[in-house]
Amino acid sequence: MLTHPTDKHRLFAISHRQTARSTILLSLVRFSLLLTLMVIILGAYTRLSDAGLGCPDWPGCYGHFTVPLSDQALKKAEFLYPHLEVEPAKAWAEMIHRYFAATLGLVVFAITTLCIRYRPVAVGLPILITGIVIFQAVLGMWTVTLKLLPLVVMGHLLGGLSLLCALFLLYWQLSPGLNSQPMRAQSGTLRALAGAALVVVVGQIMLGGWTSSNYAALMCSSLPICEGNWTQHLDFKTAFTPIHYGHDSYEFGVLDYGPRLTIHVAHRFGAILTILVVGILVMTLRAAEENKLAGHVLGVLMLQVLLGMANVVMSLPLWAAVLHNLCAAFLLLAVVKCNYRLWASSPCRTVLTRVSR
């Protein structure tokens, strides 16, 4: 039976609109990924250049939505915050970070709206992404209002990396061909190993964030662990107490030498554990003939180790410290991708996807 020409035109128009929507949505997701990476880089730069309190208020800066530079604006800033000195370089670092973060939030809201309206994928992930963005904004505010409380600073870092991973998962789901490439090997052992690697990498990132937020990155200047009788100074209870009350500000850290050294040493041992677990994952991937993915994971892991060593040998240069943060994000993505592909053809995943739609 022949289809009426009008029906053909209607079907073509519908297909064209769907293709256009898919292209727009995929472009927005790609743009959001670029913005997220920029926000992570700018956030690391702001934190590591001691500009986290470059603006003492939120969301503005000394009562303005730009850095106060004119005489009138500076007088207003001095009136509002008489105990603080305006440092334009630090203030601009903080505000540029906020501008990019705000732009990212708008793009994410647009992505979620399109996903809810047209349902190209299950709506659970886009809604989760929006929730992460909102909570990130709250953590950004608390970072300032609670004066760089380490627990909040570390949470803000983890939130940014969680957003990056969630957006990449959405990108993989929306991209034709990417979500239909399950691994050849689907053994429970490989899945367990990939899951363990993910837990270890996340734990190591948390230790890195705790080290940075407590200003403990320069406590040890030798490799592989620390110099001197470092075991005599270990104080795990104080080092990993979530909140130390009674401080007006946590800028430049409030812990003594022992607890800071303990945090740094824990990060060193975490690095060793990460190398071992991720290294075993790489060898297992190679045995499963997943050489390309194994190469990606190994390459990022080696670069991260080299950057960590550079931070120690060169006494934490800003460029190396920022790249160390960025490389941690790429290592996390590589392990997340490994887990995603392992579960891509899982019957459980298929059922959950259908139910969530």
CORHUKA-V759053 format. One record per backbone hydrogen bond with DSSP energy under -0.5 kcal/mol. NH is the residue of the N-H (numbers start at 0). CO is the residue of the C=O. E is the energy in kcal/mol with one decimal. If there is no record, write none. Layout:
nh=NH co=CO e=E
nh=NH co=CO e=E
This chain:
nh=6 co=3 e=-0.7
nh=7 co=3 e=-1.7
nh=8 co=4 e=-2.3
nh=9 co=5 e=-2.3
nh=10 co=6 e=-2.7
nh=11 co=7 e=-2.5
nh=12 co=8 e=-2.5
nh=13 co=9 e=-2.5
nh=14 co=10 e=-2.5
nh=15 co=11 e=-2.4
nh=16 co=12 e=-2.3
nh=17 co=13 e=-2.4
nh=18 co=14 e=-2.3
nh=19 co=15 e=-2.4
nh=20 co=16 e=-2.6
nh=21 co=17 e=-2.4
nh=22 co=18 e=-2.3
nh=23 co=19 e=-2.4
nh=24 co=20 e=-2.8
nh=25 co=21 e=-2.6
nh=26 co=22 e=-2.2
nh=27 co=23 e=-2.3
nh=28 co=24 e=-2.3
nh=29 co=25 e=-2.3
nh=30 co=26 e=-2.4
nh=31 co=27 e=-2.5
nh=32 co=28 e=-2.0
nh=33 co=29 e=-2.0
nh=34 co=30 e=-2.5
nh=35 co=31 e=-2.6
nh=36 co=32 e=-2.2
nh=37 co=33 e=-2.0
nh=38 co=34 e=-2.8
nh=39 co=35 e=-2.4
nh=40 co=36 e=-2.4
nh=41 co=37 e=-3.0
nh=42 co=38 e=-2.7
nh=43 co=39 e=-2.3
nh=44 co=40 e=-2.6
nh=45 co=41 e=-2.7
nh=46 co=42 e=-2.4
nh=47 co=43 e=-2.9
nh=48 co=44 e=-1.8
nh=49 co=46 e=-1.2
nh=50 co=45 e=-2.9
nh=53 co=50 e=-2.1
nh=60 co=63 e=-4.0
nh=63 co=60 e=-1.1
nh=73 co=69 e=-2.6
nh=74 co=70 e=-2.2
nh=75 co=71 e=-2.0
nh=76 co=72 e=-2.3
nh=77 co=73 e=-2.5
nh=78 co=74 e=-1.9
nh=79 co=75 e=-2.5
nh=80 co=76 e=-2.7
nh=83 co=80 e=-1.7
nh=87 co=85 e=-0.6
nh=90 co=86 e=-2.6
nh=91 co=87 e=-2.9
nh=92 co=88 e=-1.9
nh=93 co=89 e=-2.0
nh=94 co=90 e=-2.6
nh=95 co=91 e=-2.8
nh=96 co=92 e=-1.5
nh=97 co=93 e=-1.8
nh=98 co=94 e=-2.7
nh=99 co=95 e=-2.3
nh=100 co=96 e=-2.1
nh=101 co=97 e=-2.7
nh=102 co=98 e=-2.2
nh=103 co=99 e=-2.4
nh=104 co=100 e=-2.1
nh=105 co=101 e=-1.9
nh=106 co=102 e=-2.1
nh=107 co=103 e=-2.5
nh=108 co=104 e=-2.2
nh=109 co=105 e=-1.9
nh=110 co=106 e=-2.3
nh=111 co=107 e=-2.7
nh=112 co=108 e=-2.2
nh=113 co=109 e=-2.1
nh=114 co=110 e=-2.4
nh=115 co=111 e=-2.6
nh=116 co=112 e=-2.1
nh=117 co=113 e=-2.6
nh=118 co=114 e=-1.8
nh=124 co=121 e=-0.6
nh=125 co=121 e=-0.6
nh=126 co=122 e=-2.0
nh=127 co=123 e=-2.2
nh=128 co=124 e=-2.5
nh=129 co=125 e=-2.1
nh=130 co=126 e=-2.2
nh=131 co=127 e=-2.3
nh=132 co=128 e=-2.2
nh=133 co=129 e=-2.3
nh=134 co=130 e=-2.4
nh=135 co=131 e=-2.5
nh=136 co=132 e=-1.9
nh=137 co=133 e=-1.7
nh=138 co=134 e=-2.6
nh=139 co=135 e=-2.5
nh=140 co=136 e=-2.0
nh=141 co=137 e=-2.6
nh=142 co=138 e=-2.3
nh=143 co=139 e=-1.0
nh=143 co=140 e=-0.6
nh=144 co=140 e=-2.9
nh=145 co=141 e=-2.7
nh=146 co=143 e=-1.5
nh=147 co=142 e=-3.0
nh=151 co=148 e=-0.8
nh=152 co=148 e=-2.4
nh=153 co=149 e=-2.8
nh=154 co=150 e=-1.9
nh=155 co=151 e=-2.5
nh=156 co=152 e=-1.9
nh=157 co=153 e=-2.4
nh=158 co=154 e=-2.4
nh=159 co=155 e=-1.9
nh=160 co=156 e=-1.9
nh=161 co=157 e=-2.5
nh=162 co=158 e=-2.3
nh=163 co=159 e=-1.9
nh=164 co=160 e=-2.3
nh=165 co=161 e=-2.5
nh=166 co=162 e=-2.5
nh=167 co=163 e=-2.0
nh=168 co=164 e=-2.3
nh=169 co=165 e=-2.1
nh=170 co=166 e=-2.4
nh=171 co=167 e=-2.7
nh=172 co=168 e=-2.0
nh=173 co=169 e=-2.1
nh=174 co=170 e=-1.6
nh=175 co=173 e=-0.6
nh=177 co=174 e=-0.9
nh=178 co=174 e=-1.1
nh=179 co=176 e=-0.5
nh=180 co=177 e=-0.9
nh=182 co=340 e=-1.2
nh=190 co=186 e=-1.8
nh=191 co=187 e=-2.5
nh=192 co=188 e=-2.4
nh=193 co=189 e=-2.5
nh=194 co=190 e=-2.5
nh=195 co=191 e=-2.4
nh=196 co=192 e=-2.4
nh=197 co=193 e=-2.0
nh=198 co=194 e=-2.2
nh=199 co=195 e=-2.5
nh=200 co=196 e=-2.6
nh=201 co=197 e=-2.4
nh=202 co=198 e=-2.4
nh=203 co=199 e=-2.5
nh=204 co=200 e=-2.3
nh=205 co=201 e=-2.2
nh=206 co=202 e=-2.2
nh=207 co=203 e=-2.4
nh=208 co=204 e=-2.7
nh=209 co=205 e=-2.5
nh=210 co=206 e=-2.4
nh=211 co=207 e=-2.5
nh=212 co=208 e=-2.7
nh=213 co=209 e=-1.3
nh=214 co=211 e=-1.5
nh=215 co=210 e=-2.9
nh=218 co=215 e=-1.3
nh=229 co=227 e=-1.7
nh=231 co=228 e=-1.4
nh=232 co=229 e=-1.4
nh=233 co=230 e=-0.8
nh=238 co=234 e=-2.2
nh=239 co=235 e=-2.1
nh=240 co=237 e=-1.1
nh=241 co=239 e=-0.5
nh=244 co=242 e=-0.7
nh=249 co=146 e=-2.5
nh=252 co=249 e=-1.9
nh=259 co=255 e=-1.8
nh=260 co=256 e=-2.8
nh=261 co=257 e=-2.4
nh=262 co=258 e=-2.2
nh=263 co=259 e=-2.3
nh=264 co=260 e=-2.8
nh=265 co=261 e=-2.4
nh=266 co=262 e=-1.9
nh=267 co=263 e=-1.9
nh=268 co=264 e=-2.5
nh=269 co=265 e=-2.3
nh=270 co=266 e=-1.8
nh=271 co=267 e=-1.8
nh=272 co=268 e=-2.4
nh=273 co=269 e=-2.4
nh=274 co=270 e=-2.5
nh=275 co=271 e=-2.1
nh=276 co=272 e=-2.7
nh=277 co=273 e=-2.6
nh=278 co=274 e=-1.8
nh=279 co=275 e=-2.2
nh=280 co=276 e=-2.1
nh=281 co=277 e=-2.4
nh=282 co=278 e=-2.2
nh=283 co=279 e=-2.3
nh=284 co=280 e=-2.5
nh=285 co=281 e=-2.3
nh=286 co=282 e=-2.0
nh=287 co=283 e=-1.4
nh=288 co=285 e=-1.6
nh=289 co=284 e=-2.9
nh=290 co=288 e=-0.7
nh=293 co=289 e=-2.3
nh=294 co=290 e=-2.4
nh=295 co=291 e=-1.9
nh=296 co=292 e=-2.5
nh=297 co=293 e=-2.6
nh=298 co=294 e=-2.5
nh=299 co=295 e=-2.2
nh=300 co=296 e=-2.3
nh=301 co=297 e=-2.6
nh=302 co=298 e=-2.1
nh=303 co=299 e=-2.4
nh=304 co=300 e=-2.2
nh=305 co=301 e=-2.3
nh=306 co=302 e=-2.4
nh=307 co=303 e=-2.2
nh=308 co=304 e=-2.3
nh=309 co=305 e=-2.3
nh=310 co=306 e=-2.1
nh=311 co=307 e=-1.3
nh=312 co=308 e=-2.8
nh=313 co=309 e=-2.6
nh=314 co=311 e=-0.9
nh=315 co=310 e=-3.1
nh=320 co=316 e=-2.3
nh=321 co=317 e=-2.5
nh=322 co=318 e=-2.2
nh=323 co=319 e=-2.1
nh=324 co=320 e=-1.6
nh=325 co=321 e=-2.2
nh=326 co=322 e=-3.0
nh=327 co=323 e=-1.6
nh=328 co=324 e=-1.5
nh=329 co=325 e=-1.8
nh=330 co=326 e=-2.5
nh=331 co=327 e=-2.3
nh=332 co=328 e=-2.3
nh=333 co=329 e=-2.3
nh=334 co=330 e=-2.0
nh=335 co=331 e=-2.6
nh=336 co=332 e=-2.9
nh=337 co=333 e=-1.8
nh=338 co=334 e=-2.2
nh=339 co=335 e=-2.8
nh=340 co=336 e=-2.6
nh=341 co=337 e=-1.8
nh=342 co=338 e=-1.6
nh=343 co=339 e=-0.6
nh=345 co=342 e=-1.4
nh=349 co=345 e=-1.9
nh=350 co=346 e=-2.3
nh=351 co=347 e=-2.4
nh=352 co=348 e=-2.4
nh=353 co=349 e=-2.0
nh=354 co=350 e=-2.4
nh=355 co=351 e=-2.5
nh=356 co=352 e=-1.2
